[in-house]
């Protein structure tokens, strides 16, 4: 097993290493801009077929895809299509050799028609397609994660000045001149240059996308995963062990990054881990309490109370429990999740045990890394594992805390409120009138939020 070698990331364009990227984003972009299905079916191409199949069930995505397919088809053969329309008075519906009939059929099934009787020029068809794409592209916003700048994605589909003939001609001239630079030769709105395949993987696409807007994309764990070598070292460690336990210092670890790590390791190997023991403190992230809900691993969550408010006992409890697991439960191998160097005492006290350390890159000191290397202990960074698929746990934790806050902050019984209002106003109401008022106004109460975030509850009046 080789020791980990740190890799520095630079945004120097000539030195960026795009390896290790994932394919979620590029597959979605490829689908929406209309990349051919056979590209998705080719295992050696980046776009993944399972994402194509998933988006095929999404009406909003289908509409954008087929509008983009037809727009590109017109751009590619504009001269020939325009000549047939002008000289032979043909409709684009009668040109299946140029306009993909399956895209026309699918748009019709989805209730979209860009052909107007008043449109006698080909440019007018493009303008109508541009209008439809502009009106509908925001319907696809939910397909992409919140951490990605949606406006950057949105702009890729909007032809500049595309609701005018001058704008469509300018876009066509740019496309003709640099067609080979466009991703799979499908039209997008960008300043084309030779970037290779911009849909090579998510890492390359995200970095370039932000560069096009004079910005930097640095959250690489959302668009890339650790190397096969790093995962292989973890698997080798587990394979060579008789019994493995993961001990987690919650004070010095991130629950979301650890969840992403678990999620991106092979379950066949991870299932060999006997137990994940969380040593938590009252002042850490609340998400530790729900980690067990998002993994099939056996998780034991220990919240360590403080004797003195300024002194945590997590490291002492973790060390004592690890020794107990070693001497009483025949655990021979430990994966320590922490960026704290305090656990060198544990490592030294169990010289015959095997250790692997998972830390966070920015929290892991050079001294700690050197000490691990000197002892021949493999270490890796949990923030290098792909985290783009960990939004479920993050949202669950957020909703849980917001709901908890709301329950503590708002204590209101609307039935008592209604009865008290009737008593004070001395307003006579029949049972039917009360029920009608309740359903119309009380059940539809609104939250009014001002610019400072202050909340007021208001009855809805019509």
Secondary structure, DSSP 8 states (H G I E B T S, - for coil): ------------TTT---TTB-SHHHHHHHHHHT--HHHHH-TTSSS-HHHHHHHTT-HHHHHHHHHHHHHHHHHHTHHHHHHHHHHS---GGG-TTTS-HHHHHHHHHTT-----TT--SHHHHHHHHHHHHHHHGGGGGGGS-TTS-HHHHHHHTS-TTTTSHHHHHHHHHHHHHTGGGSGGG---SS-----S-TTS-HHHHHHHHHHTTT-----GGGTB---HHHHHHHHHHHHT-SSEEEEEEGGGS-HHHHHHHHHTS-HHHHTTEEEEEEEEETTS-GGGGGGGGG-SS-EEEEEE--SBTTB--HHHHHHHHHHHHHHHS---EEEEE-S-GGGHHHHHH-TTSEEEEEE-GGGS-HHHHHHHHHTT--EEEGGGS--TT-HHHHHHHHHHHHHHHHHHH----HHHHHHHHHHHHT----HHHHHHHIIIIITT-EEEE-TT--EEEE----
